[in-house]
Each structure stands twice: as structure tokens, then as C-alpha cells.
Amino acid sequence: MEYSIKEISKMAGVSSRTLRYYDEIGLLSPLRVSSTGYRIYGQEEVNRLQQILFYREFELPLEKISEIMSRQNYDREKALVEHKEKLIAKRKQIDLMLTNLDESIREMKGETKMKDKDKFQGLKEKNLKVNEEKYGKEIREKYGEVVVEESNRKYQNQSQETYEKAERLGAEIIEKLYVAMETGDPSSEAAQEVAKLHKEWISIYWPVYDKEAHRGLAEMYVADERFKVYYDKDKEGAAEFLRDSINVFTK
């Protein structure tokens, strides 16, 4: 069956303008263009659009979607199975947060009593999922499955007090890092205070603190652009200065 751009736009819930843009960037071209200049889409294009919209649901940029779907070994069936698994995980996360909210409402009504750590369970699950999607592959290759899973369990079992402490430390590290950079010396007292705070911060998450692992993490902050941009977003060179400070600290 074939569809006009207006028909496929209505069916898929995307604008005609979006479909024309997908054509312009080579992500989704029509089956053909009619003699009157109208874009016509066939079954293959419908299937491809479905895939694109699934990827967009998981907030992948168009450039990444194009790169994935252009691979020679791209398998639509495998991609659909992966989409299903991700949606099931997302549903479980939403169900957990809804349960968490229901329990919180019941507590406010005096019908039950929640443990403080349980109040953050849904949010923690979300944070772990985001972290896994962004950095899971790298950290598992670097530290191993056992260490990562132990770290995740430790994070899930955090008390409210520990959770808030980690948030405070994270903000304090950034603030003091930028101040320490003014010295230009990673071995300065200010820089070493930052490295010490960083050790305290990662120790909240890691099962066991290890100097070599600490140095490796610091190196990743510089080598991996996703980590680097976090520290450099307000002050260029912050990731490198932090790495150098940690190298001095862990000697």
C-alpha cells in the first residue's frame, strides 16, 4: 500500500514538515515522487519511519539514528526486540515511581509509614538507567561486571542522608575545583583538597576505594568527551586539572 505525505503524517503522528526534513538529511526518502511533485511512501518507508520514531522515543539524535540504520549489519527484527526490552524496562521504572508516589500519599494521610531510603527508590532506578545508557559499556569494560553491580546495589541501598551528602559533595567538588585552578598547581593545597573530596564522593558509590582505579577514573574524565564536558562546561581545562590533582593525591 502507498501513502501520500499527508496520509503518513496523520498515521504516524508527525508533521509533514518533519517528514520533508527527514528526506532532506537522507534519513527517510519517499518511495517515489509523483508527476505532480507529491512524495509517495510505501511499506518499506513505513517500517523505516516506525524505527526512527522508536529511536526518537529514546531521545537519540537524528545523526545517531541515521548512523545506526545505515550499518550493513542493521537488523530490523533485532532492533524491534531491543526497543521492546527498553520499553519494558521503562514501564517497570514508571510503575516503581507510581508505587512510590502512592506510598508517599498514603503516608501523608497517616495510613502507612515509609522508610526514608524507599522514598527515593524510583528516582534512583531512573538515575541508574540513565547512567547505564550513557556510560555502562565503558565502566563495565574498565572495572568489570562484579564491581559495577556491587556499586549499583550500594547506590540503591543508600539512606536519604547519604544520598543528600553525595549531592552536596558533587556540587562542592565543582565549586572548589574552579577555585583551585586559579593556583595553576595540581599539587597545591586547594587542589589536593578537591582530590580528597573526590575520593570521599566516589567512596559513597564504590564497594572499595582503590588508588589505581581512582587514577583510571580521572583519566577517563579527560579521554571520554562525555565526562570531559561535565567538568569543562563552565571552565575549560577543569577535567585535566582534576585528573592531575588526583594523580598527585594517589601517589
C-alpha positions as CSV (number, residue, x, y, z in Angstrom):
1,M,0.0,0.0,0.0
2,E,1.2,3.5,-0.8
3,Y,0.6,6.7,1.2
4,S,0.9,10.4,0.4
5,I,2.9,12.6,2.8
6,K,-0.3,13.9,4.3
7,E,-1.6,10.4,4.9
8,I,1.6,9.0,6.5
9,S,1.9,12.2,8.6
10,K,-1.5,11.7,10.1
11,M,-1.0,7.9,10.6
12,A,2.4,8.3,12.3
13,G,1.6,11.5,14.3
14,V,4.4,13.5,12.8
15,S,4.2,16.7,10.8
16,S,4.7,16.8,7.0
17,R,7.5,19.3,7.7
18,T,9.3,16.7,9.8
19,L,9.0,14.1,7.0
20,R,10.3,16.6,4.5
21,Y,13.3,17.3,6.8
22,Y,14.0,13.6,7.2
23,D,14.1,13.4,3.4
24,E,16.5,16.4,3.2
25,I,19.0,14.9,5.5
26,G,18.8,11.4,3.9
27,L,17.2,9.7,6.9
28,L,13.9,8.8,5.2
29,S,13.3,9.3,1.5
30,P,9.9,8.6,-0.2
31,L,9.4,5.6,-2.4
32,R,8.9,8.0,-5.3
33,V,7.8,11.5,-6.2
34,S,4.6,11.7,-8.3
35,S,4.4,13.6,-11.6
36,T,2.7,16.4,-9.7
37,G,5.6,16.6,-7.2
38,Y,4.0,14.8,-4.3
39,R,6.0,12.4,-2.1
40,I,4.7,8.9,-2.0
41,Y,5.7,6.4,0.7
42,G,5.5,2.6,0.5
43,Q,5.6,-0.3,3.1
44,E,9.4,-0.1,3.4
45,E,9.3,3.6,4.2
46,V,6.5,3.0,6.8
47,N,8.7,0.4,8.5
48,R,11.7,2.7,8.5
49,L,9.7,5.6,9.9
50,Q,8.4,3.3,12.7
51,Q,12.1,2.5,13.6
52,I,13.1,6.2,13.5
53,L,10.3,7.1,15.9
54,F,11.1,4.3,18.3
55,Y,14.7,5.6,18.4
56,R,13.4,9.2,18.9
57,E,11.4,7.9,21.8
58,F,14.7,7.1,23.5
59,E,16.0,10.6,22.7
60,L,18.7,9.5,20.2
61,P,19.8,12.4,18.0
62,L,19.0,12.1,14.3
63,E,22.6,11.8,13.4
64,K,23.0,8.7,15.6
65,I,19.8,7.2,14.2
66,S,21.0,7.6,10.7
67,E,24.4,6.1,11.6
68,I,22.7,3.1,13.2
69,M,20.2,2.4,10.4
70,S,22.9,2.8,7.7
71,R,25.0,0.0,9.0
72,Q,25.4,-3.0,6.7
73,N,24.5,-5.4,9.6
74,Y,21.4,-3.5,10.6
75,D,18.7,-6.0,11.6
76,R,15.2,-4.6,11.9
77,E,13.8,-7.6,13.8
78,K,16.7,-7.4,16.3
79,A,16.1,-3.6,16.7
80,L,12.4,-4.2,17.4
81,V,13.3,-6.7,20.1
82,E,15.7,-4.2,21.7
83,H,13.0,-1.5,21.6
84,K,10.6,-3.8,23.3
85,E,13.1,-4.6,26.1
86,K,13.8,-1.0,26.6
87,L,10.1,-0.1,26.8
88,I,9.5,-2.9,29.3
89,A,12.4,-1.6,31.5
90,K,10.9,1.9,31.1
91,R,7.5,0.6,32.1
92,K,8.9,-1.1,35.2
93,Q,10.6,2.2,36.2
94,I,7.4,4.1,35.8
95,D,5.4,1.5,37.7
96,L,8.0,1.7,40.5
97,M,7.7,5.5,40.7
98,L,3.9,5.3,40.7
99,T,4.0,2.9,43.5
100,N,6.5,5.2,45.3
101,L,4.1,8.1,44.9
102,D,1.1,6.1,46.1
103,E,3.0,5.1,49.2
104,S,4.0,8.7,49.8
105,I,0.4,9.8,49.5
106,R,-0.7,7.1,51.9
107,E,2.0,8.2,54.4
108,M,0.8,11.8,54.2
109,K,-2.7,10.6,55.1
110,G,-1.3,8.7,58.0
111,E,-2.2,5.3,56.5
112,T,1.4,3.9,56.4
113,K,5.0,4.7,57.2
114,M,7.7,4.7,54.6
115,K,11.4,4.1,55.2
116,D,13.4,7.2,54.2
117,K,15.5,5.2,51.7
118,D,12.4,3.9,50.0
119,K,11.2,7.4,49.2
120,F,14.0,7.8,46.6
121,Q,13.8,4.3,45.1
122,G,12.0,5.3,41.9
123,L,14.4,8.2,41.3
124,K,17.4,6.0,41.9
125,E,16.3,3.4,39.4
126,K,15.9,6.2,36.8
127,N,19.4,7.6,37.6
128,L,20.9,4.1,37.3
129,K,19.2,3.6,34.0
130,V,20.5,6.9,32.6
131,N,24.0,6.2,33.8
132,E,23.9,2.7,32.3
133,E,22.8,4.0,28.9
134,K,25.5,6.7,28.9
135,Y,28.5,5.0,30.4
136,G,27.6,1.4,31.1
137,K,29.7,-0.2,28.3
138,E,32.9,1.8,29.3
139,I,32.7,1.3,33.0
140,R,31.9,-2.4,32.7
141,E,34.9,-2.9,30.4
142,K,37.1,-0.9,32.7
143,Y,36.0,-2.2,36.1
144,G,34.2,-5.5,35.4
145,E,30.6,-6.6,35.9
146,V,31.0,-7.6,39.6
147,V,32.3,-4.1,40.7
148,V,29.7,-2.3,38.7
149,E,26.8,-4.4,40.0
150,E,28.1,-4.1,43.6
151,S,28.4,-0.3,43.1
152,N,24.8,-0.2,41.8
153,R,23.5,-2.1,44.8
154,K,25.3,0.2,47.2
155,Y,23.7,3.2,45.5
156,Q,20.2,1.6,45.6
157,N,20.6,1.0,49.4
158,Q,21.7,4.5,50.2
159,S,20.0,6.3,53.0
160,Q,18.4,9.7,52.5
161,E,21.3,11.2,54.4
162,T,24.0,9.6,52.3
163,Y,22.1,10.5,49.1
164,E,22.0,14.1,50.1
165,K,25.7,14.0,51.1
166,A,26.7,12.8,47.7
167,E,24.7,15.6,46.0
168,R,26.4,18.2,48.3
169,L,29.9,16.7,47.6
170,G,29.3,16.7,43.9
171,A,28.5,20.4,43.9
172,E,31.3,21.2,46.3
173,I,33.9,19.5,44.1
174,I,33.0,21.5,41.1
175,E,33.0,24.8,43.1
176,K,36.3,24.2,44.7
177,L,37.9,22.7,41.5
178,Y,37.3,26.0,39.7
179,V,38.9,27.9,42.6
180,A,41.9,25.6,42.8
181,M,42.5,26.0,39.1
182,E,43.5,29.6,39.8
183,T,46.6,28.4,41.5
184,G,47.7,26.6,38.3
185,D,49.3,23.9,40.5
186,P,47.6,20.4,40.9
187,S,49.8,19.8,43.9
188,S,48.6,22.9,45.7
189,E,46.7,22.6,49.0
190,A,43.5,23.8,47.3
191,A,43.9,21.2,44.5
192,Q,44.6,18.4,46.9
193,E,41.5,19.3,49.0
194,V,39.5,18.8,45.8
195,A,41.1,15.4,45.2
196,K,40.3,14.4,48.7
197,L,36.7,15.4,48.3
198,H,36.5,13.5,45.1
199,K,37.8,10.4,46.9
200,E,35.1,10.9,49.5
201,W,32.5,11.3,46.8
202,I,33.4,8.1,44.8
203,S,33.7,6.1,48.0
204,I,30.0,6.6,48.5
205,Y,29.4,4.7,45.3
206,W,32.3,2.3,45.1
207,P,32.3,-1.0,47.1
208,V,36.0,-0.5,47.9
209,Y,38.3,2.5,47.3
210,D,41.3,1.8,45.2
211,K,44.0,4.3,44.2
212,E,44.7,2.8,40.8
213,A,41.0,2.8,40.0
214,H,40.8,6.4,41.1
215,R,43.5,7.4,38.7
216,G,41.9,5.4,36.0
217,L,38.6,7.2,36.5
218,A,40.3,10.6,36.4
219,E,42.0,9.7,33.2
220,M,38.6,8.7,31.7
221,Y,37.3,12.2,32.6
222,V,39.8,13.6,30.1
223,A,39.8,10.8,27.5
224,D,36.0,10.5,27.2
225,E,34.3,13.6,25.8
226,R,31.0,12.9,27.7
227,F,32.8,13.0,31.0
228,K,35.1,15.9,30.0
229,V,32.2,18.2,29.0
230,Y,30.7,17.8,32.5
231,Y,33.7,19.3,34.2
232,D,34.7,21.7,31.4
233,K,31.2,23.1,30.8
234,D,31.9,26.2,32.9
235,K,35.7,26.3,32.9
236,E,37.9,24.9,30.1
237,G,40.6,22.6,31.3
238,A,38.9,21.6,34.5
239,A,38.8,17.8,33.7
240,E,42.6,17.8,33.1
241,F,43.3,19.8,36.2
242,L,41.2,17.4,38.3
243,R,43.0,14.4,36.7
244,D,46.4,15.9,37.5
245,S,45.3,16.7,41.1
246,I,44.1,13.1,41.6
247,N,47.4,11.8,40.2
248,V,49.3,13.7,42.8
249,F,46.9,12.7,45.5
250,T,47.1,9.0,44.7
251,K,50.9,8.8,44.6
